[in-house]
Amino acid sequence: MKKILIVDNDPGMCNLMAMAFRHQQMETFTTDTVSEASSFLQSGECAGLLMDYHLGAGASGAVVLAKWSQEGPMPPFWLVTGTPDEADVTLLEALPGFQGTIAKPFSILDLVGKVKGLAFPEELKEMEA
């Protein structure tokens, strides 16, 4: 089963998002490292991706997403940040798969709904039938 990849250096935020997705019967893979996230993404098991902007130690989630997008096709992905007006955030808008920026604080239920609708559209069609 495909999973939602959550990349965030804040364990509390990772746990909150993972719990909300589990509540909606979706599995997640959470990590705070870019290398582990990259390996998971390359496994083909990723249905959607939530990337934190501030990854710690000066690393930018926007830069990582731009790099990954150049390397190959991406699942639907979102950037999650408390600073949505950073200059390099706008660079993501032209990338295939980019669904938007989620500004903190956000409604966890709205976030889960957005991700589920794009990452698992076949499940929503089955529910409507």
C-alpha positions as CSV (number, residue, x, y, z in Angstrom):
1,M,0.0,0.0,0.0
2,K,1.3,3.5,-0.9
3,K,2.0,5.9,1.9
4,I,2.1,9.6,2.6
5,L,5.7,10.8,3.1
6,I,6.1,13.4,5.9
7,V,9.4,15.1,6.2
8,D,9.8,17.4,9.2
9,N,12.5,17.9,11.8
10,D,9.8,18.5,14.5
11,P,8.8,15.1,16.0
12,G,5.6,16.6,17.4
13,M,4.5,17.8,14.0
14,C,5.3,14.5,12.4
15,N,3.4,12.6,15.0
16,L,0.4,14.9,14.7
17,M,0.2,14.5,10.9
18,A,0.8,10.8,11.1
19,M,-2.0,10.4,13.7
20,A,-4.5,12.4,11.6
21,F,-3.7,10.3,8.5
22,R,-4.0,7.0,10.4
23,H,-7.4,8.2,11.6
24,Q,-8.4,8.4,8.0
25,Q,-7.0,4.9,7.3
26,M,-4.0,6.2,5.4
27,E,-0.5,5.0,6.2
28,T,2.5,7.4,6.5
29,F,6.2,7.2,6.5
30,T,7.8,10.0,8.7
31,T,11.4,11.1,8.8
32,D,13.5,14.0,9.7
33,T,16.3,13.3,7.2
34,V,16.4,14.1,3.6
35,S,18.4,11.0,2.7
36,E,15.8,8.7,4.3
37,A,13.0,10.6,2.6
38,S,14.8,10.3,-0.8
39,S,15.2,6.6,-0.4
40,F,11.5,6.2,0.4
41,L,10.5,8.4,-2.5
42,Q,12.6,6.3,-4.9
43,S,11.0,3.1,-3.6
44,G,7.8,3.9,-5.5
45,E,5.6,3.6,-2.4
46,C,4.9,7.3,-2.0
47,A,1.4,8.5,-2.8
48,G,1.9,12.1,-1.6
49,L,4.5,14.2,0.1
50,L,4.4,16.8,2.9
51,M,7.7,18.7,3.2
52,D,8.6,21.1,6.0
53,Y,10.3,24.3,4.8
54,H,12.7,24.7,7.7
55,L,14.5,21.3,8.0
56,G,17.1,22.5,10.5
57,A,20.8,23.1,10.1
58,G,20.0,25.6,7.3
59,A,18.4,23.1,5.0
60,S,15.4,24.2,2.9
61,G,12.6,21.9,2.0
62,A,11.9,24.1,-1.0
63,V,15.4,23.5,-2.3
64,V,15.1,19.7,-1.7
65,L,11.8,19.5,-3.5
66,A,13.1,21.5,-6.5
67,K,16.1,19.1,-6.7
68,W,13.9,16.0,-6.5
69,S,11.6,17.4,-9.2
70,Q,14.6,17.7,-11.6
71,E,15.5,14.1,-10.9
72,G,12.2,12.5,-11.9
73,P,8.4,12.5,-11.6
74,M,7.0,13.4,-8.2
75,P,3.8,12.4,-6.5
76,P,1.5,15.3,-5.4
77,F,3.5,17.4,-2.9
78,W,3.0,20.3,-0.5
79,L,5.3,22.5,1.3
80,V,4.4,23.1,5.0
81,T,5.8,26.2,6.6
82,G,5.4,28.9,9.2
83,T,7.0,31.4,6.7
84,P,5.1,31.1,3.5
85,D,6.5,34.3,2.1
86,E,10.1,33.1,1.7
87,A,11.5,33.9,-1.7
88,D,12.4,30.4,-2.7
89,V,8.8,29.1,-1.9
90,T,7.6,30.8,-5.1
91,L,10.1,28.8,-7.1
92,L,8.0,25.6,-6.5
93,E,4.9,27.0,-8.2
94,A,6.0,25.9,-11.6
95,L,7.0,22.4,-10.7
96,P,4.8,19.4,-11.8
97,G,3.2,17.8,-8.8
98,F,3.3,20.9,-6.6
99,Q,-0.1,21.4,-4.9
100,G,0.6,24.4,-2.8
101,T,2.0,25.8,0.4
102,I,0.4,24.9,3.7
103,A,0.9,27.8,6.1
104,K,1.2,27.0,9.8
105,P,-0.9,27.0,11.8
106,F,-3.3,25.0,9.7
107,S,-6.4,22.8,10.1
108,I,-5.2,19.3,10.3
109,L,-8.5,18.0,8.9
110,D,-8.3,20.3,5.9
111,L,-4.8,19.2,5.2
112,V,-5.7,15.5,5.4
113,G,-8.7,16.1,3.1
114,K,-6.5,17.8,0.5
115,V,-3.9,15.1,0.5
116,K,-6.4,12.3,0.4
117,G,-8.2,13.8,-2.5
118,L,-5.1,14.0,-4.7
119,A,-3.0,11.1,-3.4
120,F,-5.9,8.6,-3.3
121,P,-8.5,9.8,-5.8
122,E,-9.6,6.2,-6.6
123,E,-10.7,5.7,-2.9
124,L,-12.8,8.9,-3.0
125,K,-14.5,7.7,-6.2
126,E,-15.3,4.3,-4.6
127,M,-16.8,6.1,-1.6
128,E,-19.0,8.3,-3.8
129,A,-20.3,5.3,-5.8
